[in-house]
Structure formats: C-alpha cells, structure tokens
C-alpha cells in the first residue's frame, strides 16, 4: 500500500509529491521525526498542529505514525475539519 503526500501550514496533506508506505509513516511518530497520521489513505503531517488540536496534543501523539481513520471518524469529525487546512 502506497500513500501519496504534499504541504500547508498547520496540517500538511501529502498528495503526489511523495509516496509513503505505512512503514514509512510509522517512523514519523515523535516530534523530532515529525508526527504523521493516516486518515482514509491520506497522509497528514500534524507536527505543527499538535498544540492547536482542540482535543489536545495527547490524542495526536497517541495516533502518530498510525492509521487514525477510526479515531478521526469516531469523534464525528467532518471532512471540512481537515480539508480546508490543506494546501500545496
């Protein structure tokens, strides 16, 4: 499984500028390495967003480097919660 990726302030959504495997994303699980999450096969760099997350940094740190789709949708997020912050 390859996940495509690209960038914006706050949350960075990687689209086609780079390709990551789930194993690649798994290495981005600390602030030093960058905090990446997967939501619906999309990769997001949430490193600079961590302190702004309304649910707190702890939640993002717990899912960093992993597929966070289930957790994302479980708390009734909407696509607009993440998409407007995406840019290239």
N, C-alpha and C positions, 0 to 999 in steps of 0.2 A: 504494500500500500504506500503510495507516494502522496504527500500532501503538498499542494502548491503554496507559495508565500510571497508579500510586498509591503509598503510602510506609511505611518502617520503619527502625529503626536498623541500621547496618552496610550491608546491601544493601537498596536500596529498589526495590520492584517496582511498576511503574505499571500499574494495571488500567483503570479507566474514568474517572478524574478528569481525564484529559488525553489528547489524541491527538497522537502524533508520527509524522511521515513518516520514512523512512530519512535523508532530507536533514537533518531537524531533529536526529536522533540524531548525525549526522556532525559537527555543530557542537559537540558535547559530548565533546571529545577531549583536554582538558587539565584539570589540577586547578583552574585558575581558572574555567573554564567548566563544570566538572563532568565526571565520567567516566561515560558511559553506554555500556552494551553491549546488544546484542540477542541473546537466546537463544530459539530456537524462536518467533519473532514476539512475544516478551515483552521489554519494555524494563526494564533494571535500572540504577539509579544506584549505582555501586560506589565513588563518591568517598571515602566514609569507611571503606570496607572494604579499600582498596588496601594499607594497611600490615599488615593481618591476613591477607591472602591466603596460604594455605600454599605456593603455588608462587612467591610473590614478586610485588612490585609491577610488575616489568618486563613480566610476561605481560599483566596487565590494561592497562597503558599501551599496549602494542602493539595491542590489540584495541579500545581505547576509540574510541567513535564508529562502530563497525562491527558487523556481524553476527558474533558469536563462537560461533555454534552448532557449527560444525565443530570448532573448537578445544576447546570445552567438552566435547563428547561424545568427542572423540579421546582424552582423558586419563582416560576411564572414570569420569566424574562420574556421580552418580545424581541423580534429581530431588530427593531429600531433601537434597542438598548445597546447594541454593539455596532451595528452597521453605520450610523452617522459619524462615528468616530474614526471610521476607516477612510484612508486616503492614500494616494500614491505620490 
